[in-house]
Amino acid sequence: MERKASKVVGLMNAANFEKEVRDRSQFTHMVFITDHVLLDNADRNITRPMILRALRKGTVASDPHWNSDHANWTGKMSYIGTGMELTVVCAIKDDVLTVTVVTAYGAPR
């Protein structure tokens, strides 16, 4: 009887997550913003450039966690700018050079 081998997942700390998100988001085509984020953010007055700025210049707001359902690391990047404290929840996957934006929200500063 053969056992199905599972993939070994390395650990991801906040500093590595921040570096990976910044590196991958330097090129606009490497950032995937889901459709529901674009629809929700129209009501929240959050634009695509604001999200990109938060990914490129923001800091990690909480330690990333492993999402076994989607096989990716999910974390929050926070950035204060343009009169708003913006938080972007994003996901990165090993061996895939994109950043997926799960949601974005903010409050006037």
Residue, then its C-alpha position, 0 to 999 in steps of 0.5 A: m500500500e502506497r501512502k500519498a506524500s504531502k508537500v512540506v511547507g516551509l515557515m514564513n515569518a513577517a519579514n519574509f512575507e513583507k519582502e516577498v510581497r514588495d518584490r512581487s508587486q514591483f511589476t503591476h502585471m504580477v498583482f492580481i486583484t480579484d473582481h469582488v475587491l474592485l467592486d467593494n472598493a468602489d464604495r470605499n473610495i480605494t483605487r488600484p494605485m492605492i492598493l499597489r502603493a500599500l503593497r510596495k511601501g506598506t508594512v506587515a500588520s500581522d504575522p502571515h498564516w498558512n491557508s491550507d484550503h488554497a495552499n498559500w500564505t495570507g497576510k495583511m499589509s498596512y500603509i498610511g497615505t493619501g489621508m487614509e490608513l489602508t490595509v490590504v489582505c493579500a496572498i502569495k503562493d510558493d513557486v508562483l510569482t504573483v500577489t493575489v489581493v483578497t480584500a482592502y479596507g481603510a479608514p480616514r486618518 
